[in-house]
Amino acid sequence: MDKAVGERLTVYIKSKGHSMKSFAKENKMTYGSIINITAGTSVMGRQIIDQLKACYPELNLNWLLYGQGSMELTTNDIPTFEHALLKNLLKEQADNIETIKKILKLNPSDDQ
């Protein structure tokens, strides 16, 4: 689990003047999921990321997920943000593909 993401989400929630409970309620999220994410015991799923993006378009997801850049976007940040986020996502996918290749080499199929 990524405790740093939870810590950054906590900072953002507090910057908006919310408690965990009021933040969850306002954003139609469960209180338990917010608590688990901020405590670092649960991973922030795609649904919550999409919900945050819809409710807070100024939230820099690159900052939230990777600790890069400022907490909130400005109009000048948008192209840079999108490029950096895509670059990070592509790297994660490449790493996943390499892991799968290694697993497949360790467990060859009888069908080959």
TINUZA-393325 format. One line per 10 residues: number of its first residue (from 1); their letters; for each residue z negated, x negated, y negated of C-alpha. Coordinates in steps of 0.05 Angstrom, whole numbers, plus 5000, padded with zeros to 4 digits. Example, Ala and Ser with C-alpha at 12.3 -4.5 7.8 and 13.67 -1.06 7.14 Angstrom:
BEGIN
1 = as = 4844 4754 5090 | 4857 4727 5021
***
This chain:
BEGIN
1 = mdkavgerlt = 5000 5000 5000 | 5014 4976 4929 | 4949 4978 4890 | 4984 4950 4828 | 5028 5012 4823 | 4966 5056 4827 | 4933 5015 4773 | 4993 5022 4727 | 4996 5097 4740 | 4923 5102 4721
11 = vyikskghsm = 4937 5064 4655 | 4994 5112 4640 | 4953 5174 4656 | 4898 5151 4610 | 4948 5133 4555 | 4970 5206 4556 | 4898 5229 4548 | 4893 5260 4617 | 4842 5260 4671 | 4870 5252 4742
21 = ksfakenkmt = 4859 5326 4754 | 4892 5350 4689 | 4951 5303 4700 | 4962 5329 4771 | 4957 5401 4748 | 5004 5393 4688 | 5056 5358 4731 | 5051 5405 4791 | 5025 5350 4836 | 4966 5353 4883
31 = ygsiinitag = 4902 5321 4858 | 4894 5287 4925 | 4962 5253 4922 | 4948 5226 4852 | 4879 5200 4874 | 4909 5166 4935 | 4964 5134 4895 | 4919 5109 4840 | 4869 5082 4892 | 4925 5045 4926
41 = tsvmgrqiid = 4915 5080 4993 | 4981 5118 4990 | 5052 5099 4971 | 5085 5136 4913 | 5141 5176 4945 | 5209 5193 4917 | 5188 5264 4901 | 5131 5241 4856 | 5175 5188 4823 | 5228 5242 4809
51 = qlkacypeln = 5174 5289 4782 | 5146 5234 4736 | 5216 5218 4711 | 5229 5291 4696 | 5163 5302 4660 | 5160 5235 4624 | 5231 5209 4610 | 5201 5156 4566 | 5161 5126 4624 | 5191 5060 4644
61 = lnwllygqgs = 5196 5066 4720 | 5211 4992 4724 | 5143 4979 4693 | 5109 5030 4737 | 5139 5006 4803 | 5149 4932 4791 | 5106 4913 4730 | 5167 4893 4690 | 5178 4910 4617 | 5138 4956 4573
71 = melttndipt = 5103 5019 4594 | 5150 5064 4556 | 5224 5059 4543 | 5258 5057 4476 | 5331 5075 4466 | 5347 5000 4468 | 5315 4992 4536 | 5355 5044 4575 | 5415 5001 4597 | 5369 4942 4613
81 = fehallknll = 5321 4987 4651 | 5376 5019 4693 | 5406 4951 4709 | 5338 4921 4729 | 5319 4982 4770 | 5385 4982 4808 | 5379 4907 4820 | 5309 4916 4849 | 5331 4974 4892 | 5391 4936 4919
91 = keqadnieti = 5346 4876 4936 | 5298 4921 4974 | 5356 4951 5013 | 5384 4882 5029 | 5315 4860 5054 | 5311 4923 5097 | 5380 4909 5127 | 5360 4837 5144 | 5297 4862 5178 | 5337 4912 5219
101 = kkilklnpsd = 5386 4857 5239 | 5328 4814 5263 | 5299 4871 5303 | 5365 4886 5335 | 5374 4813 5355 | 5305 4814 5388 | 5321 4878 5426 | 5393 4877 5448 | 5421 4942 5475 | 5443 4948 5547
111 = dq = 5505 4985 5523 | 5538 4922 5496
***
